[in-house]
Amino acid sequence: MRALSTVAVAAALLGLPAASAQPGKAPPKVIKDPPPPPLVGLTKVGELRPARGWVDDTITELGGALVALVHDGADVRVTRVSLTDGSVAGELAIGAVAPEAHHVIPVGDRLLVIDGVESPRRAVLVDGTGKALRSWKPADAISVRTVGGKPVVVAHTSTVRGKATVHQVALYDLASGKKLPKKGATLTLGADGRDAKLDFRPVYFADGLTVAIGVRGGVFRKAENQRSPDTWASYDLTTGAWLKDQPITDPMAMARRQPILAAHPGEAVFVRMAEDLSGLELWQGGDVKELALDQPGELYDPTSVQYARRGDALWLSLAVDPTNGPAVRRQKVDPRYLDLFEVQGDRAVRRARLLLGKSPVRWGWVGDVWWVLEKSVGVSRGGPALTLYRI
């Protein structure tokens, strides 16, 4: 005898009609959302993914091509990538002369290779075959500036002497490698960070550590029988001249700005999240203003701000926080996009989106090509692949 089902027995005990023998209706079909598009407003140009080694963070331009450093142990290659299709346009082996190459500075048809894992680093000038033409001693920063119409190597060094730290620059002729007779200025900073002779306390350095920016002491005005207020000044170590000297109209605001400026050395323009996470700040020449997004700011991870110049324009990016406030209220995780914005005045306008994987990324511009470096997880420098896009 066939056993009664549990449902049938319960129905009989309760005096209810027995359930139909027909099978129940199938549950409604769950229709999943389509997968998020990997690119919005972008077209992929190409990709550099070395079979051996990794791509360094320092990307530059030479002769209308993107230039990247590829490391594979002691083998270091300067790799030229076509901006048209992302193909490798040529490679130059420099590991024999710069086994710890950090970045390169194009100078005409030659390259000034800055070599060293940490500062101070030395500089090596190489020709189109990778041959070392000349080199310079290690310095805290080495850059190339045009002086008298000619390229000049500028080396900034800092030396501790007793309780003081001495900052100075040396100029070298790029063609001959010889030190130029014209000497740059020297800053001797005491324990209080101030040069007593100049009555100047630098807050940070810019332009390859060749320009010191900070607070300059006032001067005694005999007619007024008092000292004038301190000023905010810029001092060029290559010439020993004051580049800018302007009044400090709000001393309290200037005091608050100094640690922020000191955290961004060498950056005349930068973007940061406000201390209270209320929004973005655009800093330019030491001045700050609020930067409005054309998207809801609560969507983004406040620690994900990146920025870079494209010509004279500033661009920035923010990564979408998958568990942002609106997503939590919808009980639905958002795709982890990297949103790219163009800064227009005091407003940032979103131009493109890139769907991110688990790896962090770093990006920048070469001409009108946006390069994105996939970073290695847990490693501060370099990554396995460099991808090129156009907007």
C-alpha positions as CSV (number, residue, x, y, z in Angstrom):
1,M,0.0,0.0,0.0
2,R,1.4,3.4,-1.0
3,A,2.1,5.6,2.0
4,L,0.2,8.9,2.1
5,S,2.2,12.0,1.7
6,T,2.7,14.3,4.7
7,V,0.7,17.0,3.0
8,A,-2.2,14.6,2.4
9,V,-2.3,13.3,6.0
10,A,-2.3,16.9,7.3
11,A,-5.2,17.8,5.0
12,A,-7.2,14.8,6.2
13,L,-6.7,15.6,9.9
14,L,-7.7,19.2,9.4
15,G,-10.7,18.4,7.2
16,L,-9.3,20.1,4.2
17,P,-9.7,18.9,0.7
18,A,-6.7,17.0,-0.5
19,A,-4.2,18.8,-2.6
20,S,-4.3,18.2,-6.3
21,A,-2.0,15.5,-7.5
22,Q,-0.7,17.9,-10.2
23,P,2.8,19.1,-9.6
24,G,3.2,22.6,-8.2
25,K,4.1,25.6,-10.3
26,A,7.8,26.2,-11.0
27,P,9.4,29.1,-9.1
28,P,9.7,32.3,-11.1
29,K,12.8,32.4,-13.2
30,V,15.5,34.7,-11.9
31,I,16.8,37.0,-14.6
32,K,20.3,38.2,-13.7
33,D,21.4,41.7,-14.6
34,P,23.7,41.8,-17.6
35,P,27.4,42.0,-16.8
36,P,28.7,45.5,-16.5
37,P,30.6,46.7,-19.6
38,P,34.4,46.7,-19.1
39,L,34.8,50.0,-21.0
40,V,32.6,53.1,-21.1
41,G,33.7,55.9,-23.3
42,L,37.0,54.2,-24.0
43,T,38.6,52.3,-26.9
44,K,41.5,50.0,-26.3
45,V,44.6,50.7,-28.3
46,G,46.8,47.9,-27.3
47,E,48.7,46.2,-24.4
48,L,52.2,45.7,-23.3
49,R,52.5,42.4,-21.3
50,P,56.1,41.3,-21.2
51,A,56.6,37.5,-21.4
52,R,59.5,38.1,-19.0
53,G,59.8,40.7,-16.3
54,W,57.5,43.5,-15.2
55,V,56.7,47.1,-16.3
56,D,57.9,49.9,-14.1
57,D,55.7,52.8,-13.0
58,T,57.7,55.5,-14.7
59,I,56.2,56.1,-18.1
60,T,57.3,58.9,-20.5
61,E,57.3,59.9,-24.2
62,L,60.0,59.9,-26.8
63,G,59.6,60.7,-30.5
64,G,55.8,60.3,-30.5
65,A,55.9,56.9,-28.7
66,L,55.3,55.7,-25.2
67,V,58.5,54.7,-23.4
68,A,58.4,52.2,-20.5
69,L,61.1,50.4,-18.5
70,V,60.8,46.6,-18.4
71,H,62.8,44.8,-15.7
72,D,63.8,41.2,-15.7
73,G,66.4,40.8,-12.9
74,A,69.5,42.5,-14.2
75,D,68.1,42.8,-17.7
76,V,66.5,46.2,-18.1
77,R,65.0,47.3,-21.4
78,V,63.7,50.7,-22.5
79,T,60.7,49.6,-24.5
80,R,59.0,52.0,-27.1
81,V,55.3,51.3,-27.6
82,S,53.4,52.7,-30.6
83,L,50.6,55.0,-29.7
84,T,48.7,53.9,-32.8
85,D,48.2,50.2,-32.1
86,G,50.1,49.5,-28.9
87,S,52.7,47.4,-30.6
88,V,56.4,47.3,-29.5
89,A,58.2,49.7,-31.7
90,G,61.7,48.9,-30.4
91,E,63.7,48.0,-27.3
92,L,67.0,49.2,-25.9
93,A,69.0,47.1,-23.4
94,I,70.5,49.3,-20.7
95,G,71.0,46.7,-17.9
96,A,74.7,46.7,-18.4
97,V,75.1,50.4,-17.6
98,A,72.0,50.9,-15.4
99,P,71.0,47.6,-13.7
100,E,68.7,49.5,-11.3
101,A,67.2,52.0,-13.7
102,H,64.4,54.0,-11.9
103,H,63.3,56.3,-14.7
104,V,64.5,57.9,-18.0
105,I,64.6,61.5,-19.2
106,P,64.5,61.9,-23.0
107,V,67.1,64.5,-24.1
108,G,67.0,64.8,-27.9
109,D,67.8,61.4,-29.4
110,R,69.5,60.3,-26.2
111,L,68.3,59.2,-22.7
112,L,69.4,60.3,-19.3
113,V,68.9,57.2,-17.2
114,I,68.4,57.8,-13.4
115,D,69.8,54.6,-11.8
116,G,69.2,53.4,-8.2
117,V,66.6,51.7,-6.1
118,E,66.5,54.5,-3.5
119,S,67.7,58.1,-3.3
120,P,70.5,59.3,-3.8
121,R,70.6,58.0,-7.4
122,R,73.2,58.4,-10.1
123,A,72.6,59.5,-13.7
124,V,73.9,57.9,-16.9
125,L,73.6,59.4,-20.4
126,V,73.1,56.7,-23.1
127,D,72.9,56.9,-26.9
128,G,70.6,55.1,-29.3
129,T,72.6,51.9,-29.0
130,G,72.5,51.8,-25.2
131,K,76.2,52.8,-24.8
132,A,77.0,54.9,-21.8
133,L,78.4,58.3,-22.9
134,R,79.0,59.8,-19.4
135,S,77.7,59.6,-15.9
136,W,77.2,61.8,-12.8
137,K,77.6,61.1,-9.1
138,P,74.5,60.2,-7.0
139,A,72.2,63.0,-5.9
140,D,68.9,63.3,-4.2
141,A,67.3,64.6,-7.4
142,I,68.6,64.9,-10.9
143,S,66.7,66.8,-13.6
144,V,67.4,68.5,-16.9
145,R,66.7,72.2,-17.4
146,T,67.4,74.6,-20.2
147,V,69.9,77.3,-19.3
148,G,71.1,79.7,-22.0
149,G,69.3,77.7,-24.7
150,K,71.2,74.5,-23.8
151,P,70.2,71.5,-21.8
152,V,71.8,71.4,-18.4
153,V,71.9,68.6,-15.8
154,V,70.9,69.9,-12.4
155,A,71.8,67.7,-9.4
156,H,70.4,68.5,-5.9
157,T,72.2,67.1,-2.9
158,S,71.5,67.4,0.9
159,T,74.2,66.9,3.4
160,V,74.0,66.7,7.2
161,R,76.7,68.8,8.9
162,G,76.4,68.7,12.6
163,K,72.9,69.9,13.5
164,A,72.4,71.6,10.1
165,T,71.3,70.2,6.8
166,V,72.9,71.8,3.7
167,H,70.9,71.8,0.4
168,Q,72.7,72.8,-2.8
169,V,72.6,72.3,-6.5
170,A,75.3,71.7,-9.1
171,L,74.9,72.4,-12.8
172,Y,76.6,70.3,-15.5
173,D,76.9,70.7,-19.3
174,L,75.0,67.8,-20.9
175,A,77.2,67.7,-23.9
176,S,80.6,67.6,-22.1
177,G,79.5,66.4,-18.7
178,K,81.6,69.1,-17.1
179,K,80.5,71.1,-14.1
180,L,79.5,74.7,-15.0
181,P,81.5,77.4,-13.3
182,K,78.3,79.2,-12.3
183,K,77.4,78.0,-8.8
184,G,73.9,77.6,-7.5
185,A,72.8,78.9,-4.1
186,T,73.0,77.0,-0.9
187,L,70.5,76.6,1.9
188,T,71.9,75.8,5.4
189,L,68.9,74.7,7.5
190,G,69.4,74.6,11.3
191,A,67.6,72.4,13.7
192,D,64.5,74.6,13.4
193,G,64.5,74.1,9.6
194,R,65.5,77.7,8.9
195,D,68.3,79.3,7.0
196,A,69.5,82.1,9.4
197,K,71.3,84.1,6.7
198,L,68.3,84.3,4.4
199,D,65.8,84.2,7.3
200,F,63.9,81.6,5.3
201,R,62.2,78.4,6.4
202,P,61.4,76.1,3.4
203,V,58.2,74.0,3.7
204,Y,58.8,72.0,0.5
205,F,60.8,71.8,-2.7
206,A,59.6,71.9,-6.3
207,D,61.0,71.6,-9.8
208,G,63.3,68.7,-9.2
209,L,64.2,70.1,-5.7
210,T,65.7,73.2,-7.3
211,V,63.1,75.6,-5.9
212,A,62.5,76.0,-2.2
213,I,59.1,77.3,-1.1
214,G,58.3,78.5,2.4
215,V,58.1,81.3,4.9
216,R,60.5,84.3,4.5
217,G,61.1,86.5,7.5
218,G,60.1,90.2,7.3
219,V,62.6,93.1,7.2
220,F,63.0,95.9,9.7
221,R,61.5,99.1,8.4
222,K,63.3,102.0,10.0
223,A,60.6,104.6,9.2
224,E,58.0,102.5,10.9
225,N,60.4,101.3,13.6
226,Q,59.1,97.8,13.3
227,R,59.6,94.5,11.4
228,S,57.4,93.8,8.4
229,P,55.2,90.6,8.4
230,D,56.6,87.3,7.2
231,T,55.9,86.5,3.5
232,W,55.4,83.3,1.4
233,A,58.3,83.1,-0.9
234,S,60.0,80.9,-3.5
235,Y,63.8,80.7,-3.8
236,D,65.6,79.3,-6.9
237,L,68.7,77.3,-5.9
238,T,70.0,77.3,-9.4
239,T,70.3,81.1,-9.5
240,G,70.0,82.3,-5.9
241,A,67.1,84.5,-6.8
242,W,63.7,85.0,-5.2
243,L,61.0,83.9,-7.7
244,K,58.0,84.9,-5.6
245,D,57.5,86.9,-2.4
246,Q,53.9,87.7,-1.4
247,P,52.1,88.7,1.8
248,I,50.6,86.1,4.1
249,T,47.0,87.5,4.4
250,D,45.7,84.6,6.6
251,P,48.5,83.3,8.9
252,M,46.2,80.6,10.5
253,A,45.1,79.2,7.1
254,M,48.8,79.2,6.0
255,A,49.8,77.3,9.0
256,R,47.2,74.6,8.3
257,R,48.3,74.4,4.7
258,Q,52.0,73.9,5.3
259,P,51.9,70.2,6.3
260,I,49.6,69.5,3.3
261,L,52.0,71.2,0.9
262,A,55.0,69.5,2.5
263,A,53.3,66.1,1.7
264,H,53.2,67.0,-2.0
265,P,56.8,68.0,-2.9
266,G,57.3,68.9,-6.5
267,E,53.6,69.2,-7.3
268,A,52.5,72.6,-8.3
269,V,49.0,71.2,-8.9
270,F,47.4,68.3,-7.0
271,V,44.0,67.0,-5.8
272,R,43.2,65.5,-2.4
273,M,40.3,64.5,-0.3
274,A,39.3,67.0,2.4
275,E,40.2,66.0,5.9
276,D,36.5,65.5,6.8
277,L,35.9,63.5,3.6
278,S,33.3,66.0,2.6
279,G,34.7,66.5,-0.9
280,L,37.7,67.1,-3.1
281,E,40.2,69.9,-2.9
282,L,42.1,71.4,-5.9
283,W,45.5,72.8,-4.9
284,Q,47.3,75.1,-7.3
285,G,50.3,77.2,-6.5
286,G,49.7,76.8,-2.8
287,D,46.1,78.0,-3.1
288,V,43.1,75.7,-2.5
289,K,39.5,75.6,-3.7
290,E,36.7,73.1,-3.5
291,L,36.3,70.8,-6.5
292,A,32.8,69.7,-7.3
293,L,32.1,66.3,-9.0
294,D,29.3,65.9,-11.5
295,Q,28.6,62.5,-9.8
296,P,27.5,61.7,-6.3
297,G,30.6,61.7,-4.1
298,E,29.2,59.0,-1.8
299,L,29.7,56.4,-4.5
300,Y,33.5,56.5,-4.3
301,D,36.3,55.2,-2.1
302,P,37.7,58.4,-0.6
303,T,41.3,56.9,-0.5
304,S,41.3,56.2,-4.2
305,V,42.1,59.6,-5.6
306,Q,44.6,59.7,-8.5
307,Y,45.5,62.6,-10.8
308,A,47.7,63.5,-13.7
309,R,48.1,66.2,-16.4
310,R,47.1,65.8,-20.0
311,G,48.9,68.8,-21.6
312,D,47.6,71.8,-19.6
313,A,44.5,70.1,-18.4
314,L,44.2,68.2,-15.1
315,W,42.5,64.8,-14.9
316,L,41.6,62.7,-11.9
317,S,40.1,59.3,-11.1
318,L,38.1,57.8,-8.3
319,A,37.2,54.1,-7.7
320,V,33.6,53.2,-7.0
321,D,33.2,51.6,-3.6
322,P,31.1,48.4,-4.3
323,T,29.4,48.7,-0.9
324,N,28.8,52.5,-1.0
325,G,25.8,54.0,0.8
326,P,23.3,53.8,-2.0
327,A,24.4,50.2,-2.9
328,V,23.9,49.1,0.7
329,R,20.4,50.7,0.8
330,R,19.6,48.8,-2.5
331,Q,21.1,45.6,-1.0
332,K,23.1,45.2,-4.1
333,V,26.8,45.5,-4.7
334,D,27.9,48.0,-7.4
335,P,30.6,47.2,-10.0
336,R,34.0,48.4,-9.1
337,Y,34.6,51.0,-11.8
338,L,37.5,53.5,-12.1
339,D,35.8,56.7,-13.1
340,L,37.9,59.2,-15.0
341,F,37.2,62.9,-14.7
342,E,38.4,66.0,-16.5
343,V,38.8,69.1,-14.3
344,Q,37.2,72.2,-15.8
345,G,37.6,75.2,-13.5
346,D,36.3,74.1,-10.1
347,R,34.3,71.2,-11.5
348,A,35.2,67.6,-12.4
349,V,33.3,66.1,-15.3
350,R,33.2,62.3,-15.8
351,R,34.5,61.2,-19.2
352,A,35.0,57.5,-19.0
353,R,34.8,54.3,-16.9
354,L,37.1,51.3,-16.6
355,L,35.9,48.1,-14.9
356,L,38.6,47.1,-12.3
357,G,39.7,43.7,-11.3
358,K,41.2,42.8,-8.0
359,S,44.6,44.4,-8.8
360,P,45.2,48.1,-8.1
361,V,46.1,50.4,-11.1
362,R,48.1,53.5,-11.7
363,W,47.6,55.7,-14.8
364,G,48.8,58.7,-16.8
365,W,48.8,60.3,-20.2
366,V,51.2,60.2,-23.2
367,G,49.7,62.6,-25.7
368,D,46.0,61.8,-26.1
369,V,46.6,58.2,-25.0
370,W,45.5,57.1,-21.5
371,W,47.8,54.4,-20.2
372,V,46.8,52.2,-17.3
373,L,49.3,50.0,-15.4
374,E,48.0,46.9,-13.7
375,K,49.9,46.8,-10.4
376,S,51.2,43.7,-8.7
377,V,49.2,43.1,-5.5
378,G,51.3,43.9,-2.4
379,V,54.1,45.4,-4.4
380,S,54.6,49.2,-4.4
381,R,56.5,49.4,-7.7
382,G,55.7,48.1,-11.2
383,G,53.2,45.6,-12.6
384,P,52.6,42.8,-15.1
385,A,50.8,44.7,-17.9
386,L,50.4,48.2,-19.4
387,T,47.2,48.9,-21.4
388,L,46.6,51.9,-23.7
389,Y,43.2,53.5,-24.3
390,R,41.7,56.5,-26.2
391,I,38.7,58.5,-25.2
